[in-house]
């Protein structure tokens, strides 16, 4: 095991999805580490995202406190990051 842990946030999305691109850009601009699961490259991961959210909408953003957001607005993401002390 390496010294660096997996990023605390996991995002399921696809590059064709405008909301996914927006959320990725927001996390990048804020300097928040996250792992991105590309559902086009890994179609089986769509089942995992659906199990987490109970929906087929993307992006699904999973936080370190085991909560998640589906198609969150930038304000929703920022509020959650502040709640978790990541901002």
C-alpha positions in Angstrom: 0.0 0.0 0.0 1.2 3.5 -0.9 1.4 6.4 1.5 -1.2 8.3 -0.5 -4.7 7.2 0.3 -7.5 7.2 -2.3 -9.1 10.5 -2.8 -12.0 11.0 -0.3 -14.5 11.8 -3.0 -15.6 9.5 -5.8 -17.6 10.8 -8.8 -19.4 8.6 -11.3 -20.0 10.3 -14.6 -19.4 10.5 -18.4 -17.7 13.1 -20.6 -20.9 13.5 -22.7 -22.8 14.7 -19.6 -22.8 18.5 -19.2 -23.5 18.3 -15.4 -20.6 15.8 -15.0 -18.2 18.2 -16.8 -19.4 21.1 -14.7 -18.9 19.2 -11.4 -15.5 18.0 -12.5 -14.4 21.5 -13.4 -15.7 22.8 -10.0 -13.7 20.2 -8.1 -10.6 20.8 -10.2 -10.9 24.6 -9.7 -11.3 24.2 -5.9 -8.3 21.8 -5.8 -10.4 19.0 -4.2 -8.9 15.6 -4.9 -11.4 13.0 -6.2 -11.5 9.8 -8.1 -13.4 9.8 -11.4 -15.2 6.7 -12.6 -15.9 7.1 -16.3 -19.1 5.2 -17.0 -18.3 5.1 -20.8 -14.9 3.4 -20.1 -16.3 1.3 -17.3 -20.0 0.6 -18.1 -20.3 -2.0 -15.3 -19.7 0.9 -12.8 -23.1 2.3 -13.8 -24.7 -0.5 -11.7 -22.6 0.6 -8.7 -23.7 4.3 -9.2 -27.3 3.2 -9.5 -27.0 1.1 -6.3 -25.6 4.1 -4.5 -28.2 6.6 -5.7 -31.2 4.5 -6.5 -31.3 6.5 -9.8 -29.8 6.4 -13.3 -29.0 10.1 -13.3 -25.4 11.3 -13.3 -23.1 12.6 -11.9 -23.2 10.7 -8.6 -20.8 12.3 -6.2 -19.9 10.1 -3.1 -18.4 11.9 -0.1 -16.2 10.5 2.7 -19.1 10.5 5.2 -20.9 8.0 2.9 -23.5 10.5 1.7 -24.0 11.2 -1.9 -25.5 13.8 -4.3 -27.0 13.1 -7.7 -26.8 15.9 -10.3 -25.8 18.4 -7.7 -25.6 22.1 -8.4 -22.3 23.9 -7.8 -23.9 25.4 -4.7 -24.8 22.0 -3.4 -21.3 20.7 -3.9 -19.7 23.7 -2.3 -22.1 23.5 0.7 -21.2 19.8 1.2 -17.5 20.4 0.9 -17.8 23.1 3.6 -19.9 20.9 5.8 -17.1 18.2 5.6 -14.4 20.8 6.3 -12.8 20.3 2.9 -13.0 24.0 2.0 
